[in-house]
Amino acid sequence: MQRKILINFTGFWHSNDHDVIRRHNPLYRLLSKRFELVLTDRPDFLIYSCFGGDSGYDYLSYDCVRIFYTGENIRPDFDDCDYAFSFDYPVTDRNYRLPLYGLDWQLHRTTEDVDVDAIMRQQRKFCNFVYSNDRARERMEFFDRLQQYKRVDSGGKVRNNIGHLVGDKLDFLGNYKFTIAFENESHPGYTTEKLLHAFIARTVPIYWGNPLVGRDFNPKAFINCHDYGSFEEVVARVAEIDRDDDLYRAYLSQHCFANGQDNEFINEKNVLDRFDQIFSHPHPVRKARKTDFIKRAQLRLQLWAGRTSDSLRARLSR
C-alpha cells in the first residue's frame, strides 16, 4: 500500500489548480509512482518553484515542510525552504542535485543503439537553432558567428529564418547534423533539457552553459564550447567535423551519458528515495519564522509603494 502524503505545489510554470497539477507537473507524476498524493491547501509538504511572478511568493503563507525545486539558474534559499532539488553541487542532507533534463523521464531513450549508417545516409542539413529568448547574449553571438561559415536554420521566435515556427521540436532537430544547444546562462551544474533533446534527435550538440557538463555527459559525444578559448575556435572545430564524415561518425557513435549510463542524480529510484527520506521527517528544519515575517513586511512595503500586482495585494490581505 502506498503511503498517503498531504501535499501541494505552487510557483510552477503552470497554474496552481489541482487538476492542472495532476496533468502537467512532472514531480507530481513521478511521486505518484510511489506515494498516494492528496492535493490540499493545508498540506504537510509544499513543493514550490520560482515561476509565476508574484505568485512565486505563495510559499510564505504555508506553515509546513517546504521543498524548493528550480528549473532555472537560481540558488536555493535555505532560510525559506527545508529542502531543495536544484542544479547545484554538492549533494547534502538538504540539497539534492536534480538538473532539469532529469525530469524528462519519458525522453531517456538515449541508451538505445544508434544506427549511425542510417543517419549518415540521410544527408541531413547543417545546423539548427530553436529559441524564444533573445536575451541570452552568448547564444546570439555564437549563432551569428556560425552563420558566417554556413547557414543555420532558426525555427524558433528568435532569428527565425525558415518562415514559420516549428511544431515538433525533436522532429525538427532530427533533420540536422548539428544543434546549437546553449543555455541562457552559465553556472556549474546548470544543465537544462537542451543538450538531452539534441541527443535524442541523434544530432551532435554544440553546447555552452555548464562548465562541469562533462560530469554528466560524455565529452566525446558533443562539442563543448568550454573546452575552447573562443567561439572562433569552436566554429573552426564544427567546420572540421562537418567536412569529415569519419569524424562526424565518431561523435554519433558515442553514448551520450558519461560512463555509458544515466548519472546517479537523475536515477528515478534515487530521486524517489530522497523524497521518501524527506516525507519521513514531517517537521520543518529551517528557522524561517522571522524570515517569513521580514519578507512579508517587505512585500507590504511594495504594496504601499504601489509596485505589486492584484494577486499579491489579495494574498497579503489574508
Contacts in CASP RR format, 6 or more apart in sequence:
PFRMAT RR
TARGET T0000
AUTHOR 0000-0000-0000
METHOD contacts of the structure
MODEL  1
MQRKILINFTGFWHSNDHDVIRRHNPLYRLLSKRFELVLTDRPDFLIYSC
FGGDSGYDYLSYDCVRIFYTGENIRPDFDDCDYAFSFDYPVTDRNYRLPL
YGLDWQLHRTTEDVDVDAIMRQQRKFCNFVYSNDRARERMEFFDRLQQYK
RVDSGGKVRNNIGHLVGDKLDFLGNYKFTIAFENESHPGYTTEKLLHAFI
ARTVPIYWGNPLVGRDFNPKAFINCHDYGSFEEVVARVAEIDRDDDLYRA
YLSQHCFANGQDNEFINEKNVLDRFDQIFSHPHPVRKARKTDFIKRAQLR
LQLWAGRTSDSLRARLSR
2 34 0 8 1.000
2 35 0 8 1.000
2 36 0 8 1.000
3 34 0 8 1.000
3 35 0 8 1.000
3 36 0 8 1.000
3 279 0 8 1.000
4 35 0 8 1.000
4 36 0 8 1.000
4 38 0 8 1.000
5 31 0 8 1.000
5 35 0 8 1.000
5 36 0 8 1.000
5 37 0 8 1.000
5 38 0 8 1.000
5 44 0 8 1.000
5 45 0 8 1.000
5 279 0 8 1.000
6 38 0 8 1.000
6 40 0 8 1.000
6 42 0 8 1.000
6 43 0 8 1.000
6 44 0 8 1.000
6 45 0 8 1.000
7 31 0 8 1.000
7 37 0 8 1.000
7 38 0 8 1.000
7 39 0 8 1.000
7 40 0 8 1.000
7 43 0 8 1.000
7 44 0 8 1.000
7 45 0 8 1.000
7 46 0 8 1.000
7 47 0 8 1.000
8 39 0 8 1.000
8 40 0 8 1.000
8 41 0 8 1.000
8 43 0 8 1.000
8 45 0 8 1.000
8 46 0 8 1.000
8 47 0 8 1.000
8 62 0 8 1.000
9 16 0 8 1.000
9 21 0 8 1.000
9 25 0 8 1.000
9 27 0 8 1.000
9 28 0 8 1.000
9 39 0 8 1.000
9 46 0 8 1.000
9 47 0 8 1.000
9 48 0 8 1.000
10 16 0 8 1.000
10 46 0 8 1.000
10 47 0 8 1.000
10 48 0 8 1.000
10 49 0 8 1.000
10 55 0 8 1.000
10 56 0 8 1.000
10 58 0 8 1.000
10 59 0 8 1.000
10 62 0 8 1.000
11 48 0 8 1.000
11 49 0 8 1.000
11 50 0 8 1.000
11 51 0 8 1.000
11 52 0 8 1.000
11 55 0 8 1.000
11 56 0 8 1.000
11 58 0 8 1.000
11 59 0 8 1.000
12 21 0 8 1.000
12 25 0 8 1.000
12 48 0 8 1.000
12 49 0 8 1.000
12 51 0 8 1.000
12 52 0 8 1.000
13 49 0 8 1.000
13 51 0 8 1.000
13 52 0 8 1.000
14 20 0 8 1.000
14 21 0 8 1.000
14 24 0 8 1.000
14 25 0 8 1.000
16 55 0 8 1.000
16 58 0 8 1.000
18 39 0 8 1.000
21 28 0 8 1.000
21 39 0 8 1.000
22 28 0 8 1.000
22 39 0 8 1.000
26 103 0 8 1.000
26 105 0 8 1.000
27 47 0 8 1.000
27 69 0 8 1.000
27 103 0 8 1.000
28 37 0 8 1.000
30 103 0 8 1.000
30 105 0 8 1.000
30 268 0 8 1.000
30 271 0 8 1.000
30 272 0 8 1.000
31 37 0 8 1.000
31 272 0 8 1.000
31 275 0 8 1.000
33 268 0 8 1.000
33 272 0 8 1.000
34 272 0 8 1.000
34 275 0 8 1.000
34 276 0 8 1.000
35 275 0 8 1.000
35 279 0 8 1.000
43 62 0 8 1.000
43 64 0 8 1.000
44 64 0 8 1.000
44 65 0 8 1.000
44 282 0 8 1.000
45 64 0 8 1.000
45 65 0 8 1.000
45 67 0 8 1.000
45 278 0 8 1.000
45 279 0 8 1.000
45 282 0 8 1.000
46 59 0 8 1.000
46 62 0 8 1.000
46 64 0 8 1.000
46 65 0 8 1.000
46 66 0 8 1.000
46 67 0 8 1.000
47 67 0 8 1.000
47 68 0 8 1.000
47 69 0 8 1.000
48 56 0 8 1.000
48 58 0 8 1.000
48 59 0 8 1.000
48 62 0 8 1.000
48 66 0 8 1.000
48 67 0 8 1.000
48 68 0 8 1.000
48 69 0 8 1.000
48 81 0 8 1.000
49 56 0 8 1.000
49 68 0 8 1.000
49 69 0 8 1.000
49 70 0 8 1.000
49 71 0 8 1.000
50 56 0 8 1.000
50 70 0 8 1.000
50 71 0 8 1.000
50 72 0 8 1.000
50 74 0 8 1.000
51 72 0 8 1.000
53 309 0 8 1.000
54 308 0 8 1.000
54 309 0 8 1.000
54 311 0 8 1.000
54 312 0 8 1.000
54 315 0 8 1.000
55 311 0 8 1.000
57 295 0 8 1.000
57 299 0 8 1.000
57 312 0 8 1.000
57 315 0 8 1.000
58 315 0 8 1.000
59 66 0 8 1.000
59 68 0 8 1.000
59 80 0 8 1.000
59 81 0 8 1.000
60 80 0 8 1.000
60 292 0 8 1.000
60 295 0 8 1.000
60 296 0 8 1.000
61 315 0 8 1.000
61 318 0 8 1.000
64 284 0 8 1.000
65 82 0 8 1.000
65 83 0 8 1.000
65 278 0 8 1.000
65 281 0 8 1.000
65 282 0 8 1.000
65 283 0 8 1.000
65 284 0 8 1.000
66 80 0 8 1.000
66 81 0 8 1.000
66 82 0 8 1.000
66 83 0 8 1.000
66 284 0 8 1.000
66 286 0 8 1.000
66 288 0 8 1.000
67 81 0 8 1.000
67 82 0 8 1.000
67 83 0 8 1.000
67 84 0 8 1.000
67 85 0 8 1.000
67 278 0 8 1.000
68 76 0 8 1.000
68 77 0 8 1.000
68 80 0 8 1.000
68 81 0 8 1.000
68 83 0 8 1.000
68 84 0 8 1.000
68 85 0 8 1.000
68 86 0 8 1.000
69 84 0 8 1.000
69 85 0 8 1.000
69 86 0 8 1.000
69 98 0 8 1.000
70 76 0 8 1.000
70 84 0 8 1.000
70 85 0 8 1.000
70 86 0 8 1.000
70 87 0 8 1.000
71 87 0 8 1.000
71 100 0 8 1.000
71 192 0 8 1.000
73 87 0 8 1.000
73 183 0 8 1.000
73 184 0 8 1.000
73 185 0 8 1.000
73 187 0 8 1.000
73 190 0 8 1.000
74 86 0 8 1.000
75 86 0 8 1.000
75 88 0 8 1.000
76 84 0 8 1.000
76 86 0 8 1.000
76 88 0 8 1.000
76 95 0 8 1.000
78 84 0 8 1.000
78 94 0 8 1.000
78 286 0 8 1.000
79 286 0 8 1.000
79 287 0 8 1.000
79 288 0 8 1.000
79 291 0 8 1.000
80 286 0 8 1.000
80 288 0 8 1.000
80 291 0 8 1.000
80 292 0 8 1.000
80 295 0 8 1.000
81 286 0 8 1.000
82 94 0 8 1.000
82 278 0 8 1.000
82 284 0 8 1.000
82 285 0 8 1.000
82 286 0 8 1.000
83 94 0 8 1.000
83 95 0 8 1.000
83 96 0 8 1.000
83 278 0 8 1.000
83 285 0 8 1.000
84 94 0 8 1.000
84 95 0 8 1.000
84 96 0 8 1.000
85 95 0 8 1.000
85 96 0 8 1.000
85 97 0 8 1.000
85 98 0 8 1.000
85 271 0 8 1.000
85 274 0 8 1.000
86 95 0 8 1.000
86 96 0 8 1.000
86 97 0 8 1.000
86 98 0 8 1.000
87 97 0 8 1.000
87 98 0 8 1.000
87 99 0 8 1.000
87 100 0 8 1.000
87 187 0 8 1.000
87 189 0 8 1.000
87 190 0 8 1.000
87 191 0 8 1.000
87 210 0 8 1.000
88 95 0 8 1.000
88 97 0 8 1.000
88 188 0 8 1.000
88 189 0 8 1.000
89 97 0 8 1.000
89 188 0 8 1.000
89 189 0 8 1.000
89 212 0 8 1.000
90 97 0 8 1.000
91 97 0 8 1.000
91 265 0 8 1.000
94 285 0 8 1.000
96 265 0 8 1.000
96 271 0 8 1.000
96 274 0 8 1.000
97 189 0 8 1.000
97 265 0 8 1.000
98 265 0 8 1.000
98 266 0 8 1.000
98 271 0 8 1.000
99 189 0 8 1.000
99 190 0 8 1.000
99 191 0 8 1.000
99 192 0 8 1.000
99 216 0 8 1.000
99 265 0 8 1.000
99 266 0 8 1.000
100 191 0 8 1.000
100 192 0 8 1.000
100 193 0 8 1.000
101 191 0 8 1.000
101 192 0 8 1.000
101 193 0 8 1.000
101 195 0 8 1.000
101 196 0 8 1.000
101 266 0 8 1.000
102 108 0 8 1.000
102 196 0 8 1.000
102 265 0 8 1.000
102 266 0 8 1.000
104 193 0 8 1.000
104 196 0 8 1.000
104 197 0 8 1.000
105 268 0 8 1.000
107 193 0 8 1.000
107 196 0 8 1.000
107 197 0 8 1.000
107 200 0 8 1.000
108 262 0 8 1.000
108 266 0 8 1.000
109 200 0 8 1.000
110 196 0 8 1.000
110 199 0 8 1.000
110 200 0 8 1.000
110 255 0 8 1.000
110 256 0 8 1.000
110 257 0 8 1.000
111 255 0 8 1.000
111 257 0 8 1.000
111 260 0 8 1.000
111 261 0 8 1.000
111 262 0 8 1.000
114 202 0 8 1.000
114 252 0 8 1.000
114 253 0 8 1.000
116 249 0 8 1.000
116 252 0 8 1.000
116 253 0 8 1.000
119 202 0 8 1.000
119 252 0 8 1.000
120 245 0 8 1.000
120 248 0 8 1.000
120 249 0 8 1.000
120 252 0 8 1.000
124 174 0 8 1.000
124 175 0 8 1.000
124 176 0 8 1.000
124 177 0 8 1.000
124 203 0 8 1.000
125 153 0 8 1.000
125 175 0 8 1.000
125 176 0 8 1.000
125 177 0 8 1.000
126 150 0 8 1.000
126 151 0 8 1.000
126 152 0 8 1.000
126 153 0 8 1.000
126 176 0 8 1.000
126 177 0 8 1.000
126 178 0 8 1.000
126 242 0 8 1.000
127 146 0 8 1.000
127 150 0 8 1.000
127 152 0 8 1.000
127 153 0 8 1.000
127 176 0 8 1.000
127 177 0 8 1.000
127 178 0 8 1.000
127 179 0 8 1.000
127 180 0 8 1.000
127 206 0 8 1.000
127 238 0 8 1.000
128 152 0 8 1.000
128 153 0 8 1.000
128 154 0 8 1.000
128 155 0 8 1.000
128 172 0 8 1.000
128 173 0 8 1.000
128 175 0 8 1.000
128 176 0 8 1.000
128 178 0 8 1.000
128 179 0 8 1.000
128 180 0 8 1.000
128 203 0 8 1.000
129 143 0 8 1.000
129 152 0 8 1.000
129 153 0 8 1.000
129 154 0 8 1.000
129 155 0 8 1.000
129 156 0 8 1.000
129 158 0 8 1.000
129 159 0 8 1.000
129 179 0 8 1.000
129 180 0 8 1.000
130 154 0 8 1.000
130 155 0 8 1.000
130 156 0 8 1.000
130 166 0 8 1.000
130 169 0 8 1.000
130 172 0 8 1.000
130 173 0 8 1.000
131 139 0 8 1.000
131 154 0 8 1.000
131 156 0 8 1.000
131 157 0 8 1.000
131 158 0 8 1.000
131 182 0 8 1.000
132 156 0 8 1.000
132 157 0 8 1.000
132 158 0 8 1.000
133 158 0 8 1.000
133 184 0 8 1.000
134 140 0 8 1.000
134 157 0 8 1.000
134 158 0 8 1.000
134 159 0 8 1.000
135 184 0 8 1.000
136 182 0 8 1.000
136 183 0 8 1.000
136 184 0 8 1.000
136 185 0 8 1.000
138 182 0 8 1.000
138 186 0 8 1.000
138 208 0 8 1.000
139 180 0 8 1.000
139 182 0 8 1.000
139 184 0 8 1.000
139 208 0 8 1.000
140 158 0 8 1.000
140 159 0 8 1.000
141 231 0 8 1.000
142 180 0 8 1.000
142 182 0 8 1.000
142 206 0 8 1.000
142 208 0 8 1.000
142 225 0 8 1.000
142 231 0 8 1.000
142 234 0 8 1.000
143 152 0 8 1.000
143 154 0 8 1.000
143 159 0 8 1.000
143 180 0 8 1.000
145 231 0 8 1.000
145 232 0 8 1.000
145 235 0 8 1.000
146 152 0 8 1.000
146 180 0 8 1.000
146 206 0 8 1.000
146 235 0 8 1.000
146 238 0 8 1.000
148 235 0 8 1.000
149 235 0 8 1.000
149 238 0 8 1.000
149 239 0 8 1.000
150 239 0 8 1.000
150 242 0 8 1.000
151 161 0 8 1.000
152 180 0 8 1.000
153 161 0 8 1.000
153 162 0 8 1.000
153 176 0 8 1.000
154 160 0 8 1.000
154 161 0 8 1.000
154 162 0 8 1.000
155 161 0 8 1.000
155 162 0 8 1.000
155 164 0 8 1.000
155 165 0 8 1.000
155 166 0 8 1.000
155 172 0 8 1.000
156 165 0 8 1.000
156 166 0 8 1.000
157 165 0 8 1.000
166 172 0 8 1.000
169 197 0 8 1.000
170 197 0 8 1.000
170 200 0 8 1.000
170 201 0 8 1.000
171 201 0 8 1.000
173 179 0 8 1.000
173 197 0 8 1.000
173 198 0 8 1.000
173 201 0 8 1.000
173 203 0 8 1.000
174 201 0 8 1.000
174 202 0 8 1.000
174 203 0 8 1.000
176 203 0 8 1.000
177 203 0 8 1.000
177 204 0 8 1.000
177 242 0 8 1.000
177 248 0 8 1.000
178 203 0 8 1.000
178 204 0 8 1.000
178 205 0 8 1.000
178 206 0 8 1.000
178 223 0 8 1.000
178 238 0 8 1.000
178 242 0 8 1.000
179 197 0 8 1.000
179 198 0 8 1.000
179 201 0 8 1.000
179 203 0 8 1.000
179 204 0 8 1.000
179 205 0 8 1.000
179 206 0 8 1.000
180 206 0 8 1.000
181 194 0 8 1.000
181 195 0 8 1.000
181 197 0 8 1.000
181 198 0 8 1.000
181 205 0 8 1.000
181 206 0 8 1.000
181 207 0 8 1.000
181 208 0 8 1.000
181 222 0 8 1.000
182 194 0 8 1.000
182 206 0 8 1.000
182 207 0 8 1.000
182 208 0 8 1.000
182 209 0 8 1.000
182 225 0 8 1.000
183 190 0 8 1.000
183 191 0 8 1.000
183 192 0 8 1.000
183 194 0 8 1.000
183 208 0 8 1.000
183 209 0 8 1.000
183 210 0 8 1.000
185 209 0 8 1.000
186 208 0 8 1.000
186 209 0 8 1.000
186 210 0 8 1.000
186 211 0 8 1.000
187 209 0 8 1.000
187 210 0 8 1.000
188 210 0 8 1.000
188 211 0 8 1.000
188 212 0 8 1.000
189 210 0 8 1.000
189 212 0 8 1.000
189 213 0 8 1.000
189 215 0 8 1.000
190 209 0 8 1.000
190 210 0 8 1.000
191 209 0 8 1.000
191 210 0 8 1.000
191 213 0 8 1.000
191 216 0 8 1.000
191 217 0 8 1.000
194 205 0 8 1.000
194 207 0 8 1.000
195 205 0 8 1.000
195 207 0 8 1.000
195 213 0 8 1.000
195 217 0 8 1.000
195 222 0 8 1.000
196 256 0 8 1.000
198 204 0 8 1.000
198 205 0 8 1.000
198 222 0 8 1.000
199 205 0 8 1.000
199 217 0 8 1.000
199 221 0 8 1.000
199 222 0 8 1.000
199 256 0 8 1.000
202 252 0 8 1.000
204 221 0 8 1.000
204 222 0 8 1.000
204 223 0 8 1.000
204 241 0 8 1.000
204 248 0 8 1.000
204 251 0 8 1.000
204 252 0 8 1.000
205 222 0 8 1.000
205 223 0 8 1.000
206 222 0 8 1.000
206 223 0 8 1.000
206 225 0 8 1.000
206 234 0 8 1.000
206 238 0 8 1.000
207 213 0 8 1.000
207 222 0 8 1.000
207 223 0 8 1.000
207 224 0 8 1.000
207 225 0 8 1.000
208 225 0 8 1.000
208 226 0 8 1.000
209 225 0 8 1.000
209 226 0 8 1.000
210 216 0 8 1.000
211 226 0 8 1.000
213 224 0 8 1.000
213 226 0 8 1.000
214 224 0 8 1.000
214 258 0 8 1.000
215 258 0 8 1.000
215 263 0 8 1.000
216 257 0 8 1.000
216 258 0 8 1.000
216 263 0 8 1.000
216 265 0 8 1.000
217 256 0 8 1.000
217 257 0 8 1.000
217 258 0 8 1.000
218 254 0 8 1.000
218 255 0 8 1.000
218 256 0 8 1.000
218 257 0 8 1.000
218 258 0 8 1.000
218 260 0 8 1.000
219 227 0 8 1.000
219 258 0 8 1.000
220 250 0 8 1.000
220 251 0 8 1.000
220 254 0 8 1.000
221 251 0 8 1.000
221 254 0 8 1.000
221 255 0 8 1.000
221 256 0 8 1.000
222 251 0 8 1.000
222 256 0 8 1.000
223 234 0 8 1.000
223 237 0 8 1.000
223 238 0 8 1.000
223 241 0 8 1.000
223 251 0 8 1.000
225 231 0 8 1.000
225 234 0 8 1.000
228 234 0 8 1.000
228 237 0 8 1.000
240 247 0 8 1.000
241 247 0 8 1.000
241 248 0 8 1.000
241 251 0 8 1.000
242 248 0 8 1.000
257 263 0 8 1.000
264 270 0 8 1.000
265 271 0 8 1.000
296 316 0 8 1.000
299 308 0 8 1.000
299 312 0 8 1.000
299 316 0 8 1.000
300 316 0 8 1.000
302 308 0 8 1.000
302 312 0 8 1.000
303 312 0 8 1.000
303 313 0 8 1.000
303 316 0 8 1.000
308 316 0 8 1.000
END
